[in-house]
């Protein structure tokens, strides 16, 4: 699920588009590069997010899954590309 686009189904951020930066048990860590930076992701239960059937590009998803450094600009660009295609 790391590197997948999701929308929030619950909470004050309902409807927001995020990228899954990490997973831990029943929780996922979400970032959007603006309010939720890669260094301070939002911790949310899996049941409170709706997966979108798209992933960020393979190179970025690989770096996220390996825990390598990812910049907020890259996350913002990926979200911008997804929104412009839909």
GROMACS elastic network, one bead per residue, 0.5 to 0.9 nm:
[ bonds ]
;  ai    aj funct       b0    kb
    1     4     6  0.55462   500
    1     5     6  0.87663   500
    1    20     6  0.68411   500
    1    21     6  0.88390   500
    1    22     6  0.82330   500
    1    23     6  0.76725   500
    1    28     6  0.86906   500
    1    51     6  0.85370   500
    1    55     6  0.87055   500
    2     5     6  0.87872   500
    2    19     6  0.78082   500
    2    20     6  0.50619   500
    2    21     6  0.56887   500
    2    22     6  0.57260   500
    2    23     6  0.69113   500
    2    28     6  0.85112   500
    2    55     6  0.85262   500
    2    61     6  0.67887   500
    2    62     6  0.87437   500
    2    64     6  0.68316   500
    2    65     6  0.60307   500
    3    19     6  0.59345   500
    3    20     6  0.52599   500
    3    21     6  0.62138   500
    3    22     6  0.82157   500
    3    54     6  0.88614   500
    3    55     6  0.56551   500
    3    56     6  0.56214   500
    3    57     6  0.82404   500
    3    58     6  0.85490   500
    3    60     6  0.74210   500
    3    62     6  0.79227   500
    3    64     6  0.65533   500
    3    65     6  0.74038   500
    4    18     6  0.83893   500
    4    19     6  0.56775   500
    4    20     6  0.55950   500
    4    21     6  0.83997   500
    4    51     6  0.71130   500
    4    52     6  0.71257   500
    4    53     6  0.76557   500
    4    54     6  0.61059   500
    4    56     6  0.62739   500
    4    61     6  0.79571   500
    5    17     6  0.69121   500
    5    18     6  0.57342   500
    5    20     6  0.65415   500
    5    50     6  0.87722   500
    5    51     6  0.62487   500
    5    52     6  0.53932   500
    5    53     6  0.74383   500
    5    54     6  0.60540   500
    5    55     6  0.59058   500
    5    56     6  0.71545   500
    5    79     6  0.80948   500
    5    82     6  0.87319   500
    6    16     6  0.82467   500
    6    17     6  0.58453   500
    6    18     6  0.53854   500
    6    19     6  0.61556   500
    6    20     6  0.71292   500
    6    30     6  0.84715   500
    6    49     6  0.61631   500
    6    50     6  0.53982   500
    6    52     6  0.52061   500
    6    53     6  0.85270   500
    6    54     6  0.87387   500
    7    14     6  0.74669   500
    7    15     6  0.56386   500
    7    16     6  0.53718   500
    7    18     6  0.61347   500
    7    19     6  0.86737   500
    7    48     6  0.87615   500
    7    49     6  0.56142   500
    7    50     6  0.51791   500
    7    51     6  0.65092   500
    7    52     6  0.71994   500
    8    11     6  0.75923   500
    8    13     6  0.64406   500
    8    15     6  0.51577   500
    8    16     6  0.55164   500
    8    17     6  0.68302   500
    8    18     6  0.77280   500
    8    44     6  0.88298   500
    8    48     6  0.61895   500
    8    50     6  0.62560   500
    8    51     6  0.88482   500
    9    13     6  0.81805   500
    9    14     6  0.51568   500
    9    15     6  0.62387   500
    9    16     6  0.84150   500
    9    47     6  0.82689   500
    9    48     6  0.51450   500
    9    49     6  0.51889   500
    9    50     6  0.63725   500
   10    13     6  0.70858   500
   10    14     6  0.50972   500
   10    15     6  0.80898   500
   10    47     6  0.89516   500
   10    48     6  0.54158   500
   10    49     6  0.73584   500
   11    14     6  0.54615   500
   11    48     6  0.81809   500
   12    15     6  0.89798   500
   13    16     6  0.57016   500
   14    17     6  0.88998   500
   14    49     6  0.89203   500
   16    32     6  0.88121   500
   17    31     6  0.88817   500
   17    32     6  0.71817   500
   17    79     6  0.75980   500
   18    30     6  0.57786   500
   18    31     6  0.55177   500
   18    32     6  0.50017   500
   18    33     6  0.87101   500
   18    36     6  0.88353   500
   18    75     6  0.87792   500
   18    79     6  0.75826   500
   19    29     6  0.83921   500
   19    30     6  0.55547   500
   19    31     6  0.55175   500
   19    32     6  0.62618   500
   19    55     6  0.84993   500
   19    56     6  0.79354   500
   19    75     6  0.73451   500
   19    78     6  0.87469   500
   19    79     6  0.78518   500
   20    23     6  0.76181   500
   20    28     6  0.64992   500
   20    29     6  0.57618   500
   20    31     6  0.66311   500
   20    41     6  0.89807   500
   20    64     6  0.86853   500
   21    28     6  0.75446   500
   21    29     6  0.55034   500
   21    30     6  0.56113   500
   21    31     6  0.64748   500
   21    38     6  0.73682   500
   21    41     6  0.75233   500
   21    61     6  0.87275   500
   21    64     6  0.60653   500
   21    65     6  0.77098   500
   21    67     6  0.87590   500
   22    27     6  0.86879   500
   22    28     6  0.58419   500
   22    29     6  0.50819   500
   22    30     6  0.74066   500
   22    41     6  0.87856   500
   22    64     6  0.73955   500
   22    65     6  0.72370   500
   22    67     6  0.83262   500
   23    26     6  0.78159   500
   23    27     6  0.59791   500
   23    29     6  0.61288   500
   24    27     6  0.52305   500
   24    28     6  0.61500   500
   24    29     6  0.80701   500
   25    28     6  0.79269   500
   26    44     6  0.85796   500
   26    45     6  0.58786   500
   26    46     6  0.58724   500
   26    47     6  0.82933   500
   27    43     6  0.64958   500
   27    44     6  0.54858   500
   27    46     6  0.54781   500
   27    47     6  0.86795   500
   28    42     6  0.80503   500
   28    43     6  0.58725   500
   28    44     6  0.55137   500
   28    45     6  0.61959   500
   28    46     6  0.61024   500
   28    49     6  0.88628   500
   29    40     6  0.89364   500
   29    41     6  0.54578   500
   29    42     6  0.52745   500
   29    44     6  0.63021   500
   29    45     6  0.87396   500
   30    36     6  0.73617   500
   30    37     6  0.87360   500
   30    38     6  0.81845   500
   30    40     6  0.89417   500
   30    41     6  0.51932   500
   30    43     6  0.65037   500
   30    44     6  0.74052   500
   31    34     6  0.80078   500
   31    35     6  0.79419   500
   31    37     6  0.55959   500
   31    38     6  0.57232   500
   31    39     6  0.87248   500
   31    40     6  0.77966   500
   31    41     6  0.50395   500
   31    42     6  0.63890   500
   31    72     6  0.84671   500
   31    75     6  0.76692   500
   32    35     6  0.66851   500
   32    36     6  0.53958   500
   32    37     6  0.64010   500
   32    38     6  0.77512   500
   32    41     6  0.83769   500
   32    72     6  0.75924   500
   32    75     6  0.61818   500
   32    76     6  0.62343   500
   32    79     6  0.75235   500
   33    36     6  0.57153   500
   33    38     6  0.64474   500
   33    71     6  0.79653   500
   33    73     6  0.64076   500
   33    74     6  0.78279   500
   33    75     6  0.54472   500
   33    76     6  0.51865   500
   33    77     6  0.88250   500
   33    79     6  0.89557   500
   34    37     6  0.60115   500
   34    72     6  0.73388   500
   34    73     6  0.87237   500
   34    75     6  0.89093   500
   34    76     6  0.72337   500
   36    39     6  0.81780   500
   36    40     6  0.61977   500
   36    41     6  0.54077   500
   36    42     6  0.64168   500
   36    72     6  0.89592   500
   37    40     6  0.52292   500
   37    41     6  0.58337   500
   37    42     6  0.86169   500
   37    71     6  0.86247   500
   37    72     6  0.60733   500
   37    75     6  0.88790   500
   38    41     6  0.55889   500
   38    70     6  0.71671   500
   38    71     6  0.69905   500
   38    72     6  0.60118   500
   38    75     6  0.82480   500
   39    72     6  0.86720   500
   44    47     6  0.83738   500
   44    48     6  0.67072   500
   44    49     6  0.76626   500
   45    48     6  0.53879   500
   45    49     6  0.72049   500
   46    49     6  0.56141   500
   46    50     6  0.81302   500
   47    50     6  0.76583   500
   51    54     6  0.82673   500
   52    55     6  0.80810   500
   54    82     6  0.84249   500
   55    58     6  0.77870   500
   55    61     6  0.74433   500
   56    59     6  0.82844   500
   56    60     6  0.64787   500
   56    61     6  0.59498   500
   56    75     6  0.85477   500
   56    78     6  0.61522   500
   56    79     6  0.81882   500
   56    82     6  0.83394   500
   57    60     6  0.55756   500
   57    61     6  0.61655   500
   57    62     6  0.86149   500
   57    78     6  0.77174   500
   58    61     6  0.50819   500
   58    62     6  0.59899   500
   58    63     6  0.86341   500
   59    62     6  0.52009   500
   59    63     6  0.63969   500
   59    64     6  0.87738   500
   60    63     6  0.51725   500
   60    64     6  0.62160   500
   60    65     6  0.86809   500
   60    70     6  0.76571   500
   60    74     6  0.79987   500
   60    75     6  0.86206   500
   60    78     6  0.89400   500
   61    64     6  0.50788   500
   61    65     6  0.61592   500
   61    66     6  0.85921   500
   62    65     6  0.51874   500
   62    66     6  0.61365   500
   62    67     6  0.85623   500
   62    68     6  0.86003   500
   63    66     6  0.51374   500
   63    67     6  0.60975   500
   63    68     6  0.50929   500
   63    69     6  0.70944   500
   63    70     6  0.70814   500
   64    67     6  0.51513   500
   64    68     6  0.61173   500
   64    69     6  0.76514   500
   64    70     6  0.69483   500
   65    68     6  0.77515   500
   67    70     6  0.84609   500
   70    73     6  0.85056   500
   70    74     6  0.69568   500
   70    75     6  0.78795   500
   71    74     6  0.54431   500
   71    75     6  0.69021   500
   72    75     6  0.51785   500
   72    76     6  0.62365   500
   72    77     6  0.85809   500
   73    76     6  0.50764   500
   73    77     6  0.60440   500
   73    78     6  0.85923   500
   74    77     6  0.50711   500
   74    78     6  0.61802   500
   74    79     6  0.86929   500
   75    78     6  0.51306   500
   75    79     6  0.62798   500
   75    80     6  0.85596   500
   76    79     6  0.52046   500
   76    80     6  0.60630   500
   76    81     6  0.86114   500
   77    81     6  0.61147   500
   77    82     6  0.86155   500
   78    81     6  0.51444   500
   78    82     6  0.62586   500
   78    83     6  0.87289   500
   79    82     6  0.50720   500
   79    83     6  0.61736   500
   79    84     6  0.85856   500
   80    83     6  0.52090   500
   80    84     6  0.61387   500
   80    85     6  0.87210   500
   81    84     6  0.52163   500
   81    85     6  0.63479   500
   81    86     6  0.89294   500
   82    85     6  0.53459   500
   82    86     6  0.65683   500
   83    86     6  0.53343   500
